[in-house]
Amino acid sequence: MHASPRRDFLGRLGAAVTGLAGRSVARQLGAPLAFGDSLWARYEIGVETHVSDPMTHAPARRNPFWSAPAGSPRAHDASTLEALLGRGVTLLICNIAAMNWAARLAQKRERDVEETRNQVRNGLVPGAILVPSGIFALIRAQNAGCAFVRGA
């Protein structure tokens, strides 16, 4: 039986499969990555971010980065946030960015800003950790030995 690409890669490094863990810091435009499905539906995050549902090709009404539905081509995708968290990745979300998103979404939909901020605080994907500052979390992760890789 063949080893998985991850096991093969780690074996070549001489590292244990469980010996490595990543940190992901969602800041600025990346904050909605950590918003739960209810926020994506309620505030039409797919329309706002121009993100389409991979099954319907319509603006996403659920967070397509969190998990993949059972019938989708990505159903066993190891790169969803849910799968990554299951493998030990820590997902940190910048409070400044999340609250800026909340304020903008509230204003666009003529809703109370503080109520929307509370919904965002309580509506993150399971396991996401709201940190005061994403850039501070990034610096702390680098000081702990993590490498910075900028997302698209």
N, C-alpha and C positions, 0 to 999 in steps of 0.2 A: 504494500500500500504506500502511496506517495504522501510525503509530508505536505502540509499546507504551505503556501508561499510565506506566510508569516513565520511559521516554525522553521522553515528552511533558512529564511533571512536571519532570524535570531540565532539559529544554530551556527551559521557562518560567523556571527559576531561573538559567539561563545556566551550568549546571554540566555537566561531562562525565559521561557514563554511568559511567565508571570513576573519577571524581573523588571519590566519596563512599564511605565504608565505615562500618559500624556496629560497635558493641561490645555484646555481651550478657553480663550477669553473672548467673549462676544462683546464687542464695543461698537459704538457709532452705528453704522448701517447694518451691522451684524446682530444687533440686539434681538430682532424678531426670531432669530434661530432658536432662542430659548423660550419663546412665547408658546404657551400651550394651545391645543386645538380650539378651546373655547374662545380664546382671544382672537385667533385667526378668523373664526367664524363671525364673532360679534363685531369686530372692527374691520373686517374685509382686508386683512393684511395682504392677501394674495393680490388684490387689486392695487393696493398702496405700493407694494414692492415689485409688481409685475412678475410674480412667481405663479406659474401654472401648475395645476394638479397633473401629475404624470399619467393618470388614468383617463381623465376627462378632457384635458388640455384647456379647461376653463380656469379662470383665476382660482387659486387654491383657497379652499374654505377650511382646511386643516393644515397643520404644520407638516409639510412633506419632508422636512429634514429630520424630524423626530423619529418617525417610524414609517413602515410601508404596509399598506393593507395586505391581507392574506392573498388576495387574487392578483396582486400587482407583480410586474416583472422584478421588482426590487424586494419581494417578500422575504428573501433570505439574504438581503444585502447587509454586509458587515460594516458598512460605512454610515449607517443611520446613527443619529445621536444616541438613540436608545441602545443600540448594539455597542457603540463606543463606551458609553457609561458602564455597560455591563462588563466590559473588559478592563475597567479601572480608570478610564479617562475622567478627569474632573472638568466639569463645565462651569465656568465662572461668567457672570454677566455683569456688565458695568451698570451700576445704579444710575449714574448720570445719564447715560444713553437711554436706558429703559424708561426713565422718568421724562426725558425729552420726547421720546416716542409717544408715551402716554399723553402728554400735554398736547402734542400735535394731533393725535387721533381724537382726543376729546373735543378740541376746537373744531376740527373738520366736521364732526358729527353733532356739534352743539350739545355736548354732555359736560357734566361737572368734572373738572380737571382732577381734583383730589379723589373723587370716587373712581375715576379711570386709573389713576396711579395705584390705588389700593387693589383694583382688579388685576393690574399688571403684576404687582408684588405677589399676589396670591395665585396668579394664573400661569406661572412658569412651568416648564416641563419638569417632571419628577427628577430630582437629583440636581437641578440647576441651583447654583449658589449665587445670590445677589451680593456683590461686593461694592463698597463705596465708590471705588474708582477702577475702571478697567486698566488704565495705564499703570496704576500703582500695582495691581495684581500681576500685570505682565512683568514689571520690573522685579517684583518679589519672586516670580517663577524663574526668571533668568538668574537671579542671585542664588536660587536653590539648584541651579545646574540645567535648567531647561533651555532649549534653543528657541529663538524667535523665528517663526516662519509666517510671513504675511500671507493672508488669504486673498482671494481674488477680489 
